[in-house]
Amino acid sequence: SLNSTLDTKTSALRQELDTQVSSLNSTLDTKTSALRQELDTQVSSLNSTLDSKTSALHQELDTQLSSLNSSMLSEIDSLKSEKAAILARLGFLECQASSCVNHGSCLSNGTCECPIGWVGTLCDLVSWSSVTPV
């Protein structure tokens, strides 16, 4: 009968232990789920903040780059004007790709290279020496 009593008490203890383990597992699952939800909310909030700050930084960089490009283009135009003025004072006309006419080519030294039959600073004069009399 001692064995029977021992078996009964062991069984009761196992049942109570199983109940407590099940309750602890349920509590652990609930708390884990709540923590995951809270963590997901915080991660989402951080991602949103990061996206917002990244967007603001991109906008600021775009603005600064645009301003820098504008300043550089303005400076380049100013330098081109100064160069043209200096060349003009020295008696040179600086050509540009569109300024040489009659299929002339603008060379890197700022002069036009004229095709046969044309002369002049911009290849705009007929070369009478190349005209054959009729």
Residue, then its C-alpha position, 0 to 999 in steps of 0.5 A: s500500500l505504500n507503493s500505491t500511495l507513493d505512485t498516487k502522490t508521484s502522479a499527482l505531483r507530475q500532474e501539478l508539475d505538468t500544469q505549472v509547466s504548461s502555465l509557464n509556457s503559456t505565459l512565456d508565449t504571451k510575453t514573447s509575443a508582446l515583446r515581438q510586437e513591441l520590438d516590431t513597432q520600435v523597428s518600424s518607427l526607427n525605419s520610418t525615422l531613418d527613411s525620413k532623415t535619409s530623404a531629407l539628406h538626399q534633398e539637402l544633397d540635391t540642393q547643394l549639388s544643384s547650387l554647386n553645379s550652378s556656381m561652377l557653370s557660372e564660373i566657367d561661363s565667366l572664365k570663357s568670357e574673360k578668355a574671349a576678351i583677352l584673346a580679342r585684346l590680343g587680336f585673336l578670335e576664338c572660334q566655337a564649334s558652331s562659329c566656323v562656317n562652310h564646314g570649317s573645323c574649330l581647332s583646340n587653339g581657338t582658330c578655324e581650319c577651313p576647307i579648300g575654297w574658303v579662308g578667313t577667321l571663320c571660313d567665311l570668305v571665298s578663296w579666290s586663288s582656288v577658284t578656276p576661271v571659266 
